Amino acid sequence: MGLSTAVTLLSQALHDGVCVAVKVQPRARRPGLSGPVPARAGPRLRIAVSEPAAGGRANRAACAALAGALKVAPSLVEVAAGAAAREKLLFVRGDPDTLLARLAELIGSNPAAGQAALSVDRH
């Protein structure tokens, strides 16, 4: 499966940003992004955080981790869906083309990227 196909399955470009499907692992021993993983609702980018899920701490940490990886301010990333679940949609505000290119770089630099794919739906 190609890199563009992978980016297409994990993200959705909108006019003012990109939604990224993620699976958050709270209380992880090794925090960080570890590449696409299969999930019930389709492939998702795995984000491991050391914070517990209580009080939205894991959500804030996941937003900060994705912001850092995409080189945007943490205030530009928010939970769009799944606030109380491990499988979430994170919305990243900004230029969709730039964000998708950075996401492709991120996935391309991760050896696990070939295991699952991303899909882009432009509106």
The first five atom37 places (N, CA, C, CB, O) and aatype in JSON, in Angstrom:
{
  "aatype": [12, 7, 10, 15, 16, 0, 19, 16, 10, 10, 15, 5, 0, 10, 8, 3, 7, 19, 4, 19, 0, 19, 11, 19, 5, 14, 1, 0, 1, 1, 14, 7, 10, 15, 7, 14, 19, 14, 0, 1, 0, 7, 14, 1, 10, 1, 9, 0, 19, 15, 6, 14, 0, 0, 7, 7, 1, 0, 2, 1, 0, 0, 4, 0, 0, 10, 0, 7, 0, 10, 11, 19, 0, 14, 15, 10, 19, 6, 19, 0, 0, 7, 0, 0, 0, 1, 6, 11, 10, 10, 13, 19, 1, 7, 3, 14, 3, 16, 10, 10, 0, 1, 10, 0, 6, 10, 9, 7, 15, 2, 14, 0, 0, 7, 5, 0, 0, 10, 15, 19, 3, 1, 8],
  "atom_mask": [
    [1, 1, 1, 1, 1],
    [1, 1, 1, 0, 1],
    [1, 1, 1, 1, 1],
    [1, 1, 1, 1, 1],
    [1, 1, 1, 1, 1],
    [1, 1, 1, 1, 1],
    [1, 1, 1, 1, 1],
    [1, 1, 1, 1, 1],
    [1, 1, 1, 1, 1],
    [1, 1, 1, 1, 1],
    [1, 1, 1, 1, 1],
    [1, 1, 1, 1, 1],
    [1, 1, 1, 1, 1],
    [1, 1, 1, 1, 1],
    [1, 1, 1, 1, 1],
    [1, 1, 1, 1, 1],
    [1, 1, 1, 0, 1],
    [1, 1, 1, 1, 1],
    [1, 1, 1, 1, 1],
    [1, 1, 1, 1, 1],
    [1, 1, 1, 1, 1],
    [1, 1, 1, 1, 1],
    [1, 1, 1, 1, 1],
    [1, 1, 1, 1, 1],
    [1, 1, 1, 1, 1],
    [1, 1, 1, 1, 1],
    [1, 1, 1, 1, 1],
    [1, 1, 1, 1, 1],
    [1, 1, 1, 1, 1],
    [1, 1, 1, 1, 1],
    [1, 1, 1, 1, 1],
    [1, 1, 1, 0, 1],
    [1, 1, 1, 1, 1],
    [1, 1, 1, 1, 1],
    [1, 1, 1, 0, 1],
    [1, 1, 1, 1, 1],
    [1, 1, 1, 1, 1],
    [1, 1, 1, 1, 1],
    [1, 1, 1, 1, 1],
    [1, 1, 1, 1, 1],
    [1, 1, 1, 1, 1],
    [1, 1, 1, 0, 1],
    [1, 1, 1, 1, 1],
    [1, 1, 1, 1, 1],
    [1, 1, 1, 1, 1],
    [1, 1, 1, 1, 1],
    [1, 1, 1, 1, 1],
    [1, 1, 1, 1, 1],
    [1, 1, 1, 1, 1],
    [1, 1, 1, 1, 1],
    [1, 1, 1, 1, 1],
    [1, 1, 1, 1, 1],
    [1, 1, 1, 1, 1],
    [1, 1, 1, 1, 1],
    [1, 1, 1, 0, 1],
    [1, 1, 1, 0, 1],
    [1, 1, 1, 1, 1],
    [1, 1, 1, 1, 1],
    [1, 1, 1, 1, 1],
    [1, 1, 1, 1, 1],
    [1, 1, 1, 1, 1],
    [1, 1, 1, 1, 1],
    [1, 1, 1, 1, 1],
    [1, 1, 1, 1, 1],
    [1, 1, 1, 1, 1],
    [1, 1, 1, 1, 1],
    [1, 1, 1, 1, 1],
    [1, 1, 1, 0, 1],
    [1, 1, 1, 1, 1],
    [1, 1, 1, 1, 1],
    [1, 1, 1, 1, 1],
    [1, 1, 1, 1, 1],
    [1, 1, 1, 1, 1],
    [1, 1, 1, 1, 1],
    [1, 1, 1, 1, 1],
    [1, 1, 1, 1, 1],
    [1, 1, 1, 1, 1],
    [1, 1, 1, 1, 1],
    [1, 1, 1, 1, 1],
    [1, 1, 1, 1, 1],
    [1, 1, 1, 1, 1],
    [1, 1, 1, 0, 1],
    [1, 1, 1, 1, 1],
    [1, 1, 1, 1, 1],
    [1, 1, 1, 1, 1],
    [1, 1, 1, 1, 1],
    [1, 1, 1, 1, 1],
    [1, 1, 1, 1, 1],
    [1, 1, 1, 1, 1],
    [1, 1, 1, 1, 1],
    [1, 1, 1, 1, 1],
    [1, 1, 1, 1, 1],
    [1, 1, 1, 1, 1],
    [1, 1, 1, 0, 1],
    [1, 1, 1, 1, 1],
    [1, 1, 1, 1, 1],
    [1, 1, 1, 1, 1],
    [1, 1, 1, 1, 1],
    [1, 1, 1, 1, 1],
    [1, 1, 1, 1, 1],
    [1, 1, 1, 1, 1],
    [1, 1, 1, 1, 1],
    [1, 1, 1, 1, 1],
    [1, 1, 1, 1, 1],
    [1, 1, 1, 1, 1],
    [1, 1, 1, 1, 1],
    [1, 1, 1, 1, 1],
    [1, 1, 1, 0, 1],
    [1, 1, 1, 1, 1],
    [1, 1, 1, 1, 1],
    [1, 1, 1, 1, 1],
    [1, 1, 1, 1, 1],
    [1, 1, 1, 1, 1],
    [1, 1, 1, 0, 1],
    [1, 1, 1, 1, 1],
    [1, 1, 1, 1, 1],
    [1, 1, 1, 1, 1],
    [1, 1, 1, 1, 1],
    [1, 1, 1, 1, 1],
    [1, 1, 1, 1, 1],
    [1, 1, 1, 1, 1],
    [1, 1, 1, 1, 1],
    [1, 1, 1, 1, 1]
  ],
  "atom_positions": [
    [[0.84, -1.16, 0.0], [0.0, 0.0, 0.0], [0.9, 1.23, 0.0], [-0.96, -0.01, 1.21], [1.85, 1.31, 0.77]],
    [[0.59, 2.2, -0.87], [1.42, 3.39, -1.0], [1.2, 4.39, 0.11], [0.0, 0.0, 0.0], [0.23, 4.32, 0.86]],
    [[2.14, 5.34, 0.2], [2.07, 6.37, 1.23], [0.85, 7.25, 1.07], [3.33, 7.23, 1.2], [0.19, 7.57, 2.06]],
    [[0.51, 7.65, -0.17], [-0.66, 8.51, -0.36], [-1.93, 7.78, 0.03], [-0.75, 8.99, -1.82], [-2.86, 8.4, 0.55]],
    [[-1.99, 6.48, -0.21], [-3.15, 5.71, 0.22], [-3.23, 5.69, 1.73], [-3.09, 4.28, -0.34], [-4.32, 5.79, 2.3]],
    [[-2.09, 5.56, 2.39], [-2.05, 5.53, 3.85], [-2.54, 6.86, 4.42], [-0.64, 5.23, 4.36], [-3.33, 6.86, 5.36]],
    [[-2.1, 7.97, 3.87], [-2.52, 9.28, 4.34], [-4.01, 9.45, 4.11], [-1.73, 10.4, 3.64], [-4.69, 10.1, 4.91]],
    [[-4.51, 8.9, 3.04], [-5.92, 9.01, 2.7], [-6.82, 8.31, 3.7], [-6.16, 8.46, 1.33], [-7.9, 8.82, 4.01]],
    [[-6.44, 7.17, 4.23], [-7.29, 6.43, 5.15], [-7.31, 7.01, 6.56], [-6.85, 5.0, 5.21], [-8.29, 6.84, 7.28]],
    [[-6.24, 7.7, 6.97], [-6.16, 8.22, 8.33], [-6.66, 9.64, 8.48], [-4.76, 8.14, 8.8], [-6.88, 10.09, 9.61]],
    [[-6.84, 10.37, 7.4], [-7.18, 11.79, 7.53], [-8.27, 12.19, 6.57], [-5.95, 12.64, 7.3], [-8.56, 11.51, 5.59]],
    [[-8.87, 13.32, 6.87], [-9.9, 13.9, 6.03], [-9.64, 15.4, 5.96], [-11.34, 13.58, 6.58], [-9.66, 16.09, 6.98]],
    [[-9.39, 15.9, 4.74], [-9.12, 17.32, 4.56], [-10.43, 18.09, 4.52], [-8.31, 17.57, 3.26], [-11.37, 17.69, 3.83]],
    [[-10.48, 19.18, 5.25], [-11.63, 20.09, 5.24], [-11.13, 21.45, 4.77], [-12.3, 20.17, 6.67], [-9.93, 21.63, 4.56]],
    [[-12.02, 22.42, 4.61], [-11.6, 23.72, 4.09], [-10.7, 24.48, 5.05], [-12.82, 24.56, 3.77], [-9.91, 25.31, 4.61]],
    [[-10.8, 24.22, 6.35], [-10.01, 24.99, 7.33], [-9.07, 24.13, 8.16], [-10.93, 25.73, 8.24], [-8.58, 24.57, 9.2]],
    [[-8.82, 22.9, 7.71], [-7.92, 22.03, 8.46], [-8.06, 20.58, 8.05], [0.0, 0.0, 0.0], [-8.56, 20.26, 6.97]],
    [[-7.61, 19.7, 8.93], [-7.61, 18.26, 8.66], [-8.09, 17.52, 9.9], [-6.2, 17.77, 8.24], [-7.68, 17.84, 11.02]],
    [[-8.95, 16.52, 9.7], [-9.34, 15.61, 10.78], [-8.47, 14.37, 10.67], [-10.88, 15.24, 10.71], [-8.33, 13.8, 9.59]],
    [[-7.87, 13.98, 11.78], [-7.0, 12.8, 11.8], [-7.6, 11.77, 12.75], [-5.54, 13.19, 12.24], [-7.89, 12.07, 13.9]],
    [[-7.78, 10.55, 12.25], [-8.29, 9.45, 13.06], [-7.14, 8.91, 13.9], [-8.91, 8.31, 12.17], [-6.1, 8.53, 13.37]],
    [[-7.33, 8.89, 15.22], [-6.28, 8.44, 16.13], [-6.81, 7.42, 17.12], [-5.67, 9.63, 16.87], [-8.01, 7.33, 17.38]],
    [[-5.9, 6.65, 17.67], [-6.2, 5.76, 18.79], [-5.24, 6.15, 19.9], [-6.06, 4.22, 18.4], [-4.03, 6.03, 19.74]],
    [[-5.78, 6.61, 21.03], [-4.96, 7.1, 22.13], [-4.78, 6.01, 23.17], [-5.6, 8.35, 22.76], [-5.73, 5.35, 23.57]],
    [[-3.54, 5.85, 23.6], [-3.22, 4.9, 24.65], [-2.76, 5.67, 25.87], [-2.14, 3.88, 24.18], [-1.6, 6.1, 25.94]],
    [[-3.66, 5.87, 26.86], [-3.26, 6.58, 28.08], [-2.34, 5.73, 28.95], [-4.5, 7.0, 28.89], [-2.3, 4.51, 28.82]],
    [[-1.61, 6.39, 29.84], [-0.7, 5.74, 30.78], [0.31, 4.82, 30.1], [-1.49, 4.95, 31.79], [0.63, 3.74, 30.6]],
    [[0.8, 5.26, 28.96], [1.77, 4.45, 28.21], [3.16, 4.61, 28.83], [1.79, 4.87, 26.73], [3.51, 5.67, 29.33]],
    [[3.93, 3.56, 28.78], [5.3, 3.61, 29.3], [6.22, 4.36, 28.34], [5.84, 2.21, 29.53], [7.19, 5.0, 28.76]],
    [[5.89, 4.28, 27.04], [6.69, 4.97, 26.03], [5.79, 5.9, 25.22], [7.41, 3.95, 25.1], [5.22, 5.48, 24.21]],
    [[5.66, 7.15, 25.65], [4.79, 8.08, 24.93], [5.33, 8.41, 23.54], [4.61, 9.36, 25.73], [6.54, 8.39, 23.31]],
    [[4.41, 8.72, 22.62], [4.79, 9.14, 21.28], [3.85, 8.6, 20.23], [0.0, 0.0, 0.0], [2.94, 7.84, 20.54]],
    [[4.07, 8.99, 18.98], [3.29, 8.5, 17.86], [3.98, 7.27, 17.32], [3.13, 9.58, 16.75], [5.2, 7.27, 17.11]],
    [[3.22, 6.22, 17.08], [3.85, 4.98, 16.64], [3.32, 4.45, 15.32], [3.68, 3.93, 17.68], [3.55, 3.29, 14.99]],
    [[2.62, 5.27, 14.57], [2.19, 4.85, 13.25], [0.79, 4.31, 13.23], [0.0, 0.0, 0.0], [0.18, 4.08, 14.28]],
    [[0.27, 4.1, 12.03], [-1.1, 3.61, 11.87], [-1.29, 2.21, 12.45], [-1.48, 3.63, 10.41], [-0.42, 1.35, 12.33]],
    [[-2.45, 2.0, 13.07], [-2.81, 0.7, 13.61], [-4.24, 0.38, 13.2], [-2.66, 0.66, 15.15], [-5.05, 1.29, 13.03]],
    [[-4.57, -0.89, 13.04], [-5.96, -1.24, 12.73], [-6.85, -0.98, 13.94], [-6.07, -2.72, 12.3], [-6.42, -1.13, 15.09]],
    [[-8.08, -0.58, 13.69], [-9.05, -0.32, 14.75], [-10.43, -0.69, 14.23], [-9.0, 1.18, 15.22], [-10.61, -0.95, 13.04]],
    [[-11.4, -0.71, 15.13], [-12.76, -1.09, 14.75], [-13.32, -0.23, 13.62], [-13.68, -1.01, 15.94], [-13.98, -0.74, 12.72]],
    [[-13.05, 1.06, 13.67], [-13.61, 1.99, 12.69], [-12.64, 2.26, 11.54], [-13.99, 3.3, 13.37], [-12.81, 3.24, 10.81]],
    [[-11.64, 1.43, 11.37], [-10.66, 1.63, 10.31], [-9.32, 2.03, 10.9], [0.0, 0.0, 0.0], [-9.21, 2.25, 12.1]],
    [[-8.29, 2.13, 10.05], [-6.95, 2.42, 10.54], [-6.87, 3.79, 11.21], [-5.95, 2.36, 9.4], [-7.54, 4.74, 10.81]],
    [[-6.04, 3.88, 12.24], [-5.88, 5.11, 13.0], [-4.42, 5.28, 13.36], [-6.75, 5.11, 14.28], [-3.67, 4.31, 13.46]],
    [[-4.02, 6.52, 13.54], [-2.67, 6.84, 13.99], [-2.62, 6.62, 15.5], [-2.26, 8.31, 13.61], [-3.44, 7.18, 16.23]],
    [[-1.68, 5.82, 15.97], [-1.6, 5.54, 17.41], [-0.8, 6.64, 18.09], [-0.95, 4.15, 17.68], [0.3, 7.0, 17.67]],
    [[-1.38, 7.17, 19.17], [-0.69, 8.17, 19.99], [-0.68, 7.64, 21.43], [-1.39, 9.58, 19.9], [-1.72, 7.51, 22.06]],
    [[0.51, 7.35, 21.92], [0.67, 6.9, 23.3], [1.05, 8.1, 24.17], [1.75, 5.76, 23.41], [1.96, 8.86, 23.83]],
    [[0.35, 8.26, 25.29], [0.63, 9.37, 26.21], [0.81, 8.8, 27.62], [-0.51, 10.44, 26.19], [0.23, 7.78, 27.96]],
    [[1.6, 9.47, 28.42], [1.85, 8.99, 29.78], [0.74, 9.41, 30.75], [3.19, 9.49, 30.28], [0.62, 8.83, 31.83]],
    [[-0.05, 10.39, 30.38], [-1.1, 10.89, 31.25], [-2.28, 9.91, 31.33], [-1.58, 12.26, 30.77], [-2.53, 9.18, 30.37]],
    [[-2.99, 9.9, 32.47], [-4.19, 9.07, 32.58], [-5.36, 9.73, 31.83], [-4.57, 8.85, 34.08], [-5.31, 10.92, 31.51]],
    [[-6.38, 8.95, 31.57], [-7.55, 9.47, 30.85], [-8.39, 10.42, 31.71], [-8.4, 8.31, 30.37], [-9.16, 11.22, 31.17]],
    [[-8.26, 10.34, 33.0], [-9.1, 11.12, 33.92], [-8.96, 12.62, 33.67], [-8.72, 10.81, 35.37], [-7.87, 13.15, 33.48]],
    [[-10.1, 13.29, 33.69], [-10.12, 14.75, 33.58], [-9.69, 15.29, 32.23], [0.0, 0.0, 0.0], [-9.37, 16.48, 32.13]],
    [[-9.68, 14.48, 31.2], [-9.3, 14.94, 29.88], [-7.8, 15.13, 29.69], [0.0, 0.0, 0.0], [-7.36, 15.7, 28.69]],
    [[-7.02, 14.65, 30.65], [-5.56, 14.84, 30.57], [-4.96, 14.1, 29.38], [-4.9, 14.37, 31.86], [-4.07, 14.63, 28.71]],
    [[-5.43, 12.89, 29.1], [-4.9, 12.14, 27.96], [-5.29, 12.82, 26.65], [-5.42, 10.68, 27.98], [-4.5, 12.83, 25.7]],
    [[-6.49, 13.39, 26.58], [-6.91, 14.11, 25.37], [-5.99, 15.3, 25.12], [-8.37, 14.58, 25.5], [-5.54, 15.51, 23.99]],
    [[-5.72, 16.08, 26.15], [-4.84, 17.25, 26.0], [-3.44, 16.82, 25.58], [-4.78, 18.06, 27.31], [-2.81, 17.46, 24.75]],
    [[-2.95, 15.72, 26.16], [-1.62, 15.23, 25.82], [-1.57, 14.72, 24.38], [-1.19, 14.12, 26.79], [-0.58, 14.93, 23.68]],
    [[-2.64, 14.05, 23.93], [-2.7, 13.56, 22.56], [-2.72, 14.73, 21.58], [-3.94, 12.66, 22.36], [-2.04, 14.68, 20.55]],
    [[-3.48, 15.75, 21.88], [-3.53, 16.95, 21.03], [-2.15, 17.6, 20.96], [-4.57, 17.97, 21.56], [-1.71, 17.99, 19.88]],
    [[-1.48, 17.7, 22.09], [-0.14, 18.3, 22.12], [0.86, 17.46, 21.34], [0.32, 18.47, 23.58], [1.73, 18.0, 20.65]],
    [[0.76, 16.14, 21.44], [1.68, 15.25, 20.73], [1.49, 15.37, 19.22], [1.47, 13.79, 21.17], [2.47, 15.45, 18.48]],
    [[0.24, 15.4, 18.77], [-0.01, 15.54, 17.34], [0.42, 16.92, 16.86], [-1.5, 15.3, 17.03], [0.99, 17.05, 15.77]],
    [[0.17, 17.94, 17.65], [0.59, 19.3, 17.28], [2.11, 19.35, 17.12], [0.13, 20.32, 18.35], [2.61, 19.94, 16.16]],
    [[2.83, 18.75, 18.05], [4.28, 18.74, 17.95], [4.78, 18.01, 16.71], [0.0, 0.0, 0.0], [5.71, 18.46, 16.04]],
    [[4.15, 16.89, 16.41], [4.56, 16.1, 15.25], [4.27, 16.83, 13.94], [3.84, 14.75, 15.26], [5.02, 16.7, 12.98]],
    [[3.17, 17.6, 13.91], [2.81, 18.32, 12.69], [3.37, 19.75, 12.66], [1.3, 18.37, 12.55], [3.14, 20.49, 11.71]],
    [[4.1, 20.12, 13.71], [4.74, 21.43, 13.8], [3.73, 22.58, 13.76], [5.74, 21.6, 12.67], [3.89, 23.55, 13.02]],
    [[2.69, 22.44, 14.59], [1.7, 23.51, 14.75], [1.54, 23.77, 16.25], [0.32, 23.13, 14.09], [1.97, 22.97, 17.08]],
    [[0.93, 24.89, 16.57], [0.68, 25.22, 17.98], [-0.34, 24.26, 18.57], [0.19, 26.68, 18.13], [-1.29, 23.88, 17.89]],
    [[-0.16, 23.84, 19.83], [-1.13, 22.94, 20.46], [-2.55, 23.49, 20.47], [-0.7, 22.65, 21.89], [-3.51, 22.72, 20.45]],
    [[-2.7, 24.8, 20.48], [-4.04, 25.4, 20.49], [-4.78, 25.18, 19.17], [-3.94, 26.9, 20.78], [-5.99, 25.43, 19.11]],
    [[-4.1, 24.72, 18.13], [-4.73, 24.47, 16.83], [-5.27, 23.05, 16.7], [-3.74, 24.74, 15.72], [-5.83, 22.69, 15.67]],
    [[-5.09, 22.23, 17.74], [-5.55, 20.84, 17.7], [-6.6, 20.64, 18.79], [-4.36, 19.84, 17.89], [-6.4, 21.02, 19.94]],
    [[-7.72, 20.03, 18.4], [-8.79, 19.78, 19.37], [-9.46, 18.45, 19.07], [-9.83, 20.92, 19.36], [-9.39, 17.94, 17.95]],
    [[-10.12, 17.9, 20.08], [-10.85, 16.65, 19.91], [-12.18, 16.98, 19.21], [-11.1, 15.92, 21.29], [-12.99, 17.74, 19.74]],
    [[-12.38, 16.4, 18.03], [-13.6, 16.64, 17.26], [-14.67, 15.6, 17.57], [-13.29, 16.64, 15.77], [-15.86, 15.88, 17.5]],
    [[-14.24, 14.38, 17.92], [-15.18, 13.31, 18.24], [-14.46, 12.27, 19.08], [-15.78, 12.66, 16.95], [-13.26, 12.04, 18.92]],
    [[-15.21, 11.63, 19.98], [-14.66, 10.55, 20.79], [-13.93, 10.98, 22.03], [0.0, 0.0, 0.0], [-12.98, 10.32, 22.45]],
    [[-14.34, 12.07, 22.64], [-13.63, 12.6, 23.82], [-13.51, 11.57, 24.94], [-14.34, 13.83, 24.34], [-12.51, 11.58, 25.66]],
    [[-14.48, 10.69, 25.1], [-14.45, 9.72, 26.19], [-14.0, 8.33, 25.72], [-15.82, 9.62, 26.82], [-14.04, 7.37, 26.5]],
    [[-13.58, 8.22, 24.46], [-13.18, 6.92, 23.92], [-11.69, 6.95, 23.55], [-14.04, 6.56, 22.67], [-11.09, 8.02, 23.46]],
    [[-11.12, 5.79, 23.35], [-9.72, 5.73, 22.91], [-9.6, 6.07, 21.43], [-9.13, 4.34, 23.18], [-8.62, 6.68, 21.01]],
    [[-10.6, 5.69, 20.64], [-10.6, 6.01, 19.21], [-11.26, 7.37, 19.05], [-11.34, 4.92, 18.37], [-12.41, 7.56, 19.42]],
    [[-10.51, 8.33, 18.48], [-10.95, 9.72, 18.41], [-10.69, 10.29, 17.03], [-10.26, 10.57, 19.47], [-9.96, 9.72, 16.22]],
    [[-11.32, 11.43, 16.78], [-10.96, 12.27, 15.64], [-10.39, 13.55, 16.22], [-12.2, 12.55, 14.71], [-11.04, 14.23, 17.02]],
    [[-9.18, 13.89, 15.81], [-8.57, 15.15, 16.23], [-8.59, 16.09, 15.04], [-7.11, 14.93, 16.75], [-8.19, 15.72, 13.93]],
    [[-9.07, 17.31, 15.26], [-9.12, 18.32, 14.21], [-7.92, 19.24, 14.36], [-10.44, 19.12, 14.26], [-7.68, 19.79, 15.44]],
    [[-7.17, 19.4, 13.28], [-6.01, 20.29, 13.26], [-6.34, 21.46, 12.34], [-4.71, 19.53, 12.78], [-6.53, 21.28, 11.14]],
    [[-6.41, 22.64, 12.91], [-6.74, 23.84, 12.14], [-5.51, 24.32, 11.39], [-7.29, 24.95, 13.06], [-4.41, 24.38, 11.95]],
    [[-5.69, 24.67, 10.11], [-4.6, 25.18, 9.3], [-4.81, 24.85, 7.84], [0.0, 0.0, 0.0], [-5.87, 24.36, 7.46]],
    [[-3.8, 25.13, 7.03], [-3.88, 24.85, 5.6], [-3.87, 23.33, 5.36], [-2.7, 25.52, 4.84], [-2.9, 22.66, 5.71]],
    [[-4.95, 22.79, 4.77], [-5.03, 21.33, 4.59], [-3.88, 20.74, 3.79], [-6.33, 20.98, 3.92], [-3.39, 19.67, 4.13]],
    [[-3.45, 21.41, 2.72], [-2.36, 20.87, 1.9], [-1.06, 20.75, 2.69], [-2.14, 21.74, 0.67], [-0.36, 19.75, 2.59]],
    [[-0.76, 21.77, 3.47], [0.46, 21.76, 4.3], [0.37, 20.66, 5.35], [0.67, 23.13, 4.98], [1.32, 19.92, 5.57]],
    [[-0.79, 20.57, 6.01], [-0.95, 19.57, 7.07], [-0.89, 18.16, 6.52], [-2.28, 19.78, 7.8], [-0.29, 17.28, 7.13]],
    [[-1.51, 17.92, 5.36], [-1.47, 16.59, 4.75], [-0.05, 16.22, 4.34], [-2.4, 16.52, 3.53], [0.36, 15.07, 4.47]],
    [[0.72, 17.2, 3.85], [2.11, 16.94, 3.49], [2.92, 16.56, 4.73], [2.74, 18.17, 2.79], [3.73, 15.64, 4.69]],
    [[2.71, 17.28, 5.83], [3.42, 16.97, 7.07], [3.01, 15.61, 7.61], [3.17, 18.05, 8.12], [3.84, 14.86, 8.14]],
    [[1.72, 15.28, 7.49], [1.24, 13.97, 7.93], [1.87, 12.86, 7.09], [-0.3, 13.9, 7.85], [2.25, 11.82, 7.62]],
    [[1.98, 13.09, 5.79], [2.62, 12.11, 4.9], [4.09, 11.91, 5.29], [2.51, 12.56, 3.42], [4.58, 10.79, 5.3]],
    [[4.79, 13.01, 5.62], [6.18, 12.91, 6.06], [6.27, 12.1, 7.35], [6.79, 14.32, 6.27], [7.14, 11.24, 7.51]],
    [[5.36, 12.39, 8.27], [5.34, 11.71, 9.55], [5.14, 10.21, 9.36], [4.24, 12.29, 10.45], [5.85, 9.41, 9.96]],
    [[4.18, 9.85, 8.55], [3.89, 8.44, 8.32], [5.0, 7.78, 7.52], [2.54, 8.27, 7.6], [5.36, 6.63, 7.77]],
    [[5.55, 8.52, 6.56], [6.64, 7.99, 5.74], [7.9, 7.71, 6.52], [0.0, 0.0, 0.0], [8.68, 6.83, 6.16]],
    [[8.12, 8.47, 7.61], [9.31, 8.26, 8.43], [9.13, 7.17, 9.46], [9.7, 9.55, 9.12], [10.06, 6.83, 10.19]],
    [[7.91, 6.59, 9.52], [7.62, 5.57, 10.52], [7.54, 4.2, 9.84], [6.29, 5.88, 11.27], [6.73, 4.03, 8.93]],
    [[8.36, 3.22, 10.26], [8.35, 1.91, 9.63], [7.01, 1.19, 9.73], [9.41, 1.07, 10.24], [6.74, 0.3, 8.92]],
    [[6.18, 1.53, 10.69], [4.88, 0.87, 10.84], [3.86, 1.4, 9.85], [4.35, 1.04, 12.25], [2.74, 0.9, 9.79]],
    [[4.22, 2.41, 9.07], [3.27, 3.06, 8.18], [2.7, 2.11, 7.13], [3.92, 4.23, 7.51], [1.57, 2.31, 6.68]],
    [[3.44, 1.12, 6.72], [2.95, 0.22, 5.69], [1.89, -0.74, 6.18], [0.0, 0.0, 0.0], [1.29, -1.45, 5.37]],
    [[1.63, -0.8, 7.48], [0.67, -1.75, 8.02], [-0.78, -1.32, 7.83], [0.94, -1.95, 9.48], [-1.67, -2.16, 7.81]],
    [[-1.02, -0.03, 7.69], [-2.38, 0.46, 7.54], [-2.35, 1.67, 6.62], [-3.0, 0.81, 8.92], [-1.28, 2.14, 6.24]],
    [[-3.52, 2.17, 6.27], [-3.56, 3.27, 5.33], [-4.47, 4.4, 5.81], [-4.03, 2.79, 3.98], [-5.3, 4.2, 6.7]],
    [[-4.3, 5.6, 5.22], [-5.08, 6.81, 5.53], [-5.93, 7.19, 4.32], [-4.14, 7.98, 5.93], [-5.51, 6.9, 3.19]],
    [[-7.09, 7.83, 4.47], [-7.85, 8.27, 3.28], [-8.29, 9.72, 3.4], [-9.06, 7.37, 3.07], [-8.73, 10.16, 4.46]],
    [[-8.19, 10.46, 2.31], [-8.51, 11.89, 2.3], [-9.79, 12.12, 1.51], [-7.35, 12.73, 1.71], [-9.91, 11.67, 0.37]],
    [[-10.71, 12.81, 2.12], [-11.96, 13.17, 1.45], [-12.02, 14.69, 1.46], [-13.22, 12.52, 2.16], [-12.19, 15.29, 2.53]],
    [[-11.9, 15.33, 0.31], [-11.9, 16.8, 0.23], [-13.32, 17.31, 0.1], [-11.05, 17.28, -0.96], [-14.13, 16.78, -0.66]],
    [[-13.62, 18.36, 0.87], [-14.95, 18.98, 0.82], [-14.84, 20.34, 0.19], [-15.57, 19.08, 2.22], [-15.85, 21.03, 0.05]]
  ]
}
